[in-house]
Amino acid sequence: MNITELKTAVRELPQNELAEFFEWLEEFQESLWDRQIEEDLKAGKFDPLIRQAEQAFSEGKCREI
């Protein structure tokens, strides 16, 4: 199925199934986001920000919540 066929199929969904599809799509998008965050964390992309936050905490510039 290509994107044009997918768009047509979505337009033809009954209202209740469209709502179910939107819910699924949102959950799917969130899982993609979570996976990207996990990959970035494993790759060390957040390391500088983590060090910066740890330093700010140790210097008393922020506190636990």
C-alpha positions as CSV (number, residue, x, y, z in Angstrom):
1,M,0.0,0.0,0.0
2,N,1.4,3.4,-0.9
3,I,0.7,6.7,0.9
4,T,-2.1,7.7,-1.6
5,E,-3.9,4.4,-1.0
6,L,-3.5,4.8,2.7
7,K,-4.9,8.4,2.7
8,T,-7.9,7.1,0.7
9,A,-8.5,4.3,3.1
10,V,-8.3,6.6,6.1
11,R,-10.8,9.0,4.5
12,E,-13.2,6.1,4.0
13,L,-13.1,4.9,7.7
14,P,-16.3,5.2,9.7
15,Q,-16.1,7.7,12.5
16,N,-15.7,5.2,15.3
17,E,-12.9,3.4,13.4
18,L,-11.3,6.7,12.6
19,A,-11.1,7.6,16.3
20,E,-9.6,4.1,17.0
21,F,-7.0,4.7,14.2
22,F,-6.1,8.1,15.6
23,E,-5.6,6.6,19.1
24,W,-3.4,3.8,17.6
25,L,-1.4,6.4,15.5
26,E,-0.7,8.5,18.6
27,E,0.5,5.5,20.5
28,F,2.6,4.4,17.6
29,Q,4.2,7.9,17.3
30,E,4.9,8.0,21.0
31,S,6.7,4.6,20.8
32,L,8.8,5.9,17.9
33,W,9.7,8.9,20.0
34,D,10.6,6.7,23.0
35,R,12.8,4.5,20.8
36,Q,14.6,7.5,19.4
37,I,15.2,8.9,22.9
38,E,16.6,5.5,24.0
39,E,18.9,5.3,21.0
40,D,20.2,8.8,21.5
41,L,20.8,8.1,25.2
42,K,22.7,4.9,24.4
43,A,24.7,6.8,21.8
44,G,25.8,9.4,24.4
45,K,24.0,12.3,22.8
46,F,22.7,13.5,26.2
47,D,25.9,13.0,28.0
48,P,26.9,16.7,27.9
49,L,23.5,17.8,29.2
50,I,23.6,15.2,31.9
51,R,27.0,16.4,33.0
52,Q,25.8,20.0,33.0
53,A,22.8,19.1,35.1
54,E,24.9,17.1,37.6
55,Q,27.3,20.0,37.9
56,A,24.6,22.5,38.4
57,F,23.1,20.3,41.1
58,S,26.4,19.8,42.9
59,E,27.0,23.6,42.8
60,G,23.6,24.1,44.5
61,K,22.1,25.9,41.4
62,C,19.2,23.5,41.5
63,R,17.6,21.1,43.9
64,E,15.7,17.8,43.9
65,I,12.0,17.9,43.3
